[in-house]
Each structure stands twice: as structure tokens, then as C-alpha cells.
Amino acid sequence: MKYFFAVFVVLFSFSAAHSQTVKPLAMEQLAAYNKPDREKMLHAGAKAEGKITWYTSLAGNSYKDLAGAFEAKYPGVKVESYRATRQEMSARITAEAQAQRYIADTLETTIPLLKLLKDNQMLAAYAFPTQAKFPDNVKEKAPKGLVYWAIDRESHIGLAYNKNLVPANLAPKNYQGLLRPELKDKIAFAGSDTGVTVIGAMLKFKGEEFVKRLRAQSPAMHNVSGRALLDMVISGEVGVSPTTFRNHVEVSLKAGAPIEWIPMDVVPANSGSTAVVAKAPHPHAALLLADFILGEGGQKVLEQYEYGNPTKDYGFKRWYPDQGLSAEQIDKLEERWRSTLRDLTRRSSF
């Protein structure tokens, strides 16, 4: 009996000593971990970390509801959110990096900023459980089958028209339809990035000659957002705009707006993607939130706000303007598109 007790003491002591020397997994190992217990392991680590800091460009209540759904599913992990535009987020992350203060864990923002961070080795390559469901063109590939980010939500830009002002038979079904003589002086572009992106689509898929012909239609530019311009279509101030978002139209249709949304030759997709910071102070929570956003739970919340799901087919051709381009190339193209938009339109309103 004494022998077995002594053996037990030795084994227990060895086990305790061994457990004390086991080091927690590094971010690289955590990010690539794909065993069946990934969720359980990440949640346990996230509870020990206690919280996560999430930087996001999601607007309205969508990011709040997303954080709330995450906290409900994973008790013990508090989400601290910072909501900002791409430019604001870039400035904040840059300042924190210069001060060597690493605060952000998970990012949800647009691709140009993520490309910049990737180029500066500030993003972790990671795997996520639903990765196989996502098309290759919405994932930024990393070595060993990992990704630097994946698109988690899309806003599809197409044409909206007021049905009280424009008969259905005159409503454009493609960009060529904008050249109908009956639509002269009835077309308007948003002067925001939304309008700039649509001009980029026209140049890429229809060419400069088409844009020159469109100028004869005397389109207007209003220096407002795509959402604000849609409100002008609804009120009848504008008859037709090719710079409106499907999700905004869907929301307005539920309120009885006299409008219809039509996809053009291609549908530019403004997208938000999820990435994990390489030096995330809460690595378990950082990866757990990324898995959640890109999984069924997060996608369900985003679809409630009429965001497009990159894994679904909506029956139209999507175009991701910044796909395959460097941050510098994107900036140069956007400046060209912006200049073309200014030249195309007859006036601006503020």
C-alpha cells in the first residue's frame, strides 16, 4: 500500500510540475489550430483573458448586436468595441503601433486598410471552421491553407428608381439603359465613395467611350452618401440613381417606399472583412470572435441588417473593386475614378 501511495505521489508531483512548465500556445499555433475542440479551447482561453477589443467599421446597431450575440454565446468574454471609418481606424492603429501599445485584437473593416496592415506584417494568418464555405475570391490566402482575412459582409451597389417618376419599361436593366433619351436630367450619382466605385465599374466593364456618351445625359452629382441619395429617389427629387445599396432599398421597401432596385451588368460590392491582429493582447478571444463573425451566428446577425453573405448566390455578377490590388494601386485608381465622376456630372449639390 505504501508502495502504491509513493508511486502516486511521484506521478502526481511529476504531473503537477509538468503542467506548470507547459507554455500556452503562441498566436501562430492558436491561429492554425483546427482540431474538433477548437471552439472549446478558444472559449476557455478567452474566459481567462476576460475580454476582447474589437475595431470595426460596421455602422448603426449592427456591430452592437453582433457583439451582444457573441457575448451571449460565450459568457465570460466581454467585447469592447471601437467603431470607426477606415481612415480613422488606420490613424488609430498606426499611432498605437508607433507607441508599441497593442490594443486591438480583431478587426472588421475594408480591404485597403487590411492590405496596408498585411504589408507591414501586422496581421496573423489564421484558419476558421467555416472556411471551406467561402469562395476563394473572398479570402486573402496565406501559406499553409490559412487566410489573412475573409469577407464577412457585402453591400451591393445597383440602380434604384422612383416608380412614380420612371415607368418600368424605361427603367435601365444595365448600364447601357442609362443612355435612353427619356432619362436625360433624371440621373444622379452620389459624390461619396459609392459614386466613385460605380464610375470605376463603368470604366472597367463599359469603357471610357461609354462614360463620354453618358455625359450627354447631363447626370447630377450630389455630395451625399448612397443612403442619402436613395432618400432623394424616394422623395422624388431624383428619378434614377445607379449608386444605391440593395440593403438600403430592402429596408425602405418594408416601409412602403415607391422604388425598385435593379442590378446592373456587374454589381460592385462594398465589403467588410475580418482579420486578427498579429500581436493581439487577447489571442484566444481574438480568434473566437473571428470564428463567430464568419460562422453561422455572426452571419445571421448581419443578414438581419440586409448585408449580403459572400457564400450566397444572389443571381447577379459581383465585382470587388480592390481585389488583387495593392493599397497604392487602389489609391491611384480611386483618384482617377473620382476625377472622372467630377468631369461627368453637370453640377454638385451640398
QUIMO-V431991 format. One record per residue. N is the residue number from 1. D_LAST is the distance of its C-alpha to the last C-alpha in Angstrom with 2 decimals. Layout:
N,D_LAST / N,D_LAST
This chain:
1,89.90 / 2,89.44 / 3,88.75 / 4,85.96 / 5,84.48 / 6,84.56 / 7,82.90 / 8,80.19 / 9,79.56 / 10,79.32 / 11,76.94 / 12,74.76 / 13,74.70 / 14,73.79 / 15,71.04 / 16,69.60 / 17,69.79 / 18,68.22 / 19,65.31 / 20,64.67 / 21,64.47 / 22,62.15 / 23,58.81 / 24,55.53 / 25,53.90 / 26,51.58 / 27,47.98 / 28,49.04 / 29,51.76 / 30,49.73 / 31,46.88 / 32,49.37 / 33,51.51 / 34,51.74 / 35,54.81 / 36,54.92 / 37,54.71 / 38,51.40 / 39,49.49 / 40,52.34 / 41,52.73 / 42,49.05 / 43,48.85 / 44,51.95 / 45,50.56 / 46,47.17 / 47,48.97 / 48,50.85 / 49,47.63 / 50,46.22 / 51,42.49 / 52,39.80 / 53,36.57 / 54,33.85 / 55,30.61 / 56,28.13 / 57,24.59 / 58,25.02 / 59,22.50 / 60,23.13 / 61,26.80 / 62,27.99 / 63,29.17 / 64,30.81 / 65,32.70 / 66,33.69 / 67,35.10 / 68,36.85 / 69,38.46 / 70,39.70 / 71,41.21 / 72,42.89 / 73,44.46 / 74,45.49 / 75,46.67 / 76,47.18 / 77,44.10 / 78,41.15 / 79,37.65 / 80,35.54 / 81,31.97 / 82,29.25 / 83,25.87 / 84,23.45 / 85,21.11 / 86,23.00 / 87,22.10 / 88,23.14 / 89,26.24 / 90,27.19 / 91,27.12 / 92,29.20 / 93,31.72 / 94,32.16 / 95,32.84 / 96,35.27 / 97,37.07 / 98,37.51 / 99,39.00 / 100,41.07 / 101,39.82 / 102,39.49 / 103,37.72 / 104,35.92 / 105,38.17 / 106,36.11 / 107,32.66 / 108,30.31 / 109,27.40 / 110,26.22 / 111,28.66 / 112,27.40 / 113,28.17 / 114,31.43 / 115,32.49 / 116,32.06 / 117,34.13 / 118,36.70 / 119,37.13 / 120,37.92 / 121,40.39 / 122,38.60 / 123,38.79 / 124,41.90 / 125,43.17 / 126,44.00 / 127,45.26 / 128,44.20 / 129,46.29 / 130,44.08 / 131,43.48 / 132,45.45 / 133,43.14 / 134,40.14 / 135,39.91 / 136,40.51 / 137,37.12 / 138,35.32 / 139,37.61 / 140,37.80 / 141,41.55 / 142,43.69 / 143,47.46 / 144,50.04 / 145,47.91 / 146,45.37 / 147,41.57 / 148,39.03 / 149,36.45 / 150,35.84 / 151,32.73 / 152,32.77 / 153,29.73 / 154,27.49 / 155,24.24 / 156,24.60 / 157,21.78 / 158,22.50 / 159,21.47 / 160,20.67 / 161,21.11 / 162,21.39 / 163,25.14 / 164,24.94 / 165,23.04 / 166,24.57 / 167,28.34 / 168,29.63 / 169,31.55 / 170,28.48 / 171,26.50 / 172,26.50 / 173,28.99 / 174,28.15 / 175,25.89 / 176,28.24 / 177,27.45 / 178,23.92 / 179,25.76 / 180,27.22 / 181,26.85 / 182,26.03 / 183,22.70 / 184,21.37 / 185,17.91 / 186,17.77 / 187,16.63 / 188,13.28 / 189,12.78 / 190,10.88 / 191,9.68 / 192,11.56 / 193,15.34 / 194,15.95 / 195,14.83 / 196,16.67 / 197,19.73 / 198,19.89 / 199,19.93 / 200,22.70 / 201,24.59 / 202,24.43 / 203,25.71 / 204,28.40 / 205,29.71 / 206,29.01 / 207,28.98 / 208,27.27 / 209,28.80 / 210,27.07 / 211,23.61 / 212,24.63 / 213,25.72 / 214,22.50 / 215,20.66 / 216,22.74 / 217,21.01 / 218,17.87 / 219,15.54 / 220,11.77 / 221,9.48 / 222,6.48 / 223,5.51 / 224,7.19 / 225,10.95 / 226,13.63 / 227,14.57 / 228,11.34 / 229,11.39 / 230,15.05 / 231,14.46 / 232,12.72 / 233,15.87 / 234,18.04 / 235,16.79 / 236,17.26 / 237,13.83 / 238,14.50 / 239,18.12 / 240,18.41 / 241,16.72 / 242,18.92 / 243,16.75 / 244,17.82 / 245,20.39 / 246,23.79 / 247,24.21 / 248,21.05 / 249,22.35 / 250,25.81 / 251,24.72 / 252,22.90 / 253,25.95 / 254,28.14 / 255,26.25 / 256,26.91 / 257,23.62 / 258,24.35 / 259,23.29 / 260,25.13 / 261,24.55 / 262,26.33 / 263,27.14 / 264,26.93 / 265,29.56 / 266,28.72 / 267,26.60 / 268,24.80 / 269,25.59 / 270,23.56 / 271,26.47 / 272,27.70 / 273,31.19 / 274,33.85 / 275,35.74 / 276,38.38 / 277,38.54 / 278,41.76 / 279,42.65 / 280,41.56 / 281,43.42 / 282,43.96 / 283,44.85 / 284,46.38 / 285,43.43 / 286,40.99 / 287,42.73 / 288,43.30 / 289,39.60 / 290,38.83 / 291,41.59 / 292,40.22 / 293,36.62 / 294,37.99 / 295,40.67 / 296,40.99 / 297,39.99 / 298,36.65 / 299,35.77 / 300,36.57 / 301,34.06 / 302,31.26 / 303,32.10 / 304,31.76 / 305,28.03 / 306,28.07 / 307,27.88 / 308,29.81 / 309,33.20 / 310,34.11 / 311,37.69 / 312,36.99 / 313,36.83 / 314,34.14 / 315,35.34 / 316,32.71 / 317,32.56 / 318,30.45 / 319,29.17 / 320,28.62 / 321,26.64 / 322,28.10 / 323,31.62 / 324,34.34 / 325,32.18 / 326,32.35 / 327,29.48 / 328,29.57 / 329,29.52 / 330,26.53 / 331,24.55 / 332,25.63 / 333,24.83 / 334,21.32 / 335,20.64 / 336,22.09 / 337,20.09 / 338,16.78 / 339,17.96 / 340,19.03 / 341,15.74 / 342,14.11 / 343,17.18 / 344,17.25 / 345,14.05 / 346,13.81 / 347,10.24 / 348,6.74 / 349,3.78 / 350,0.00
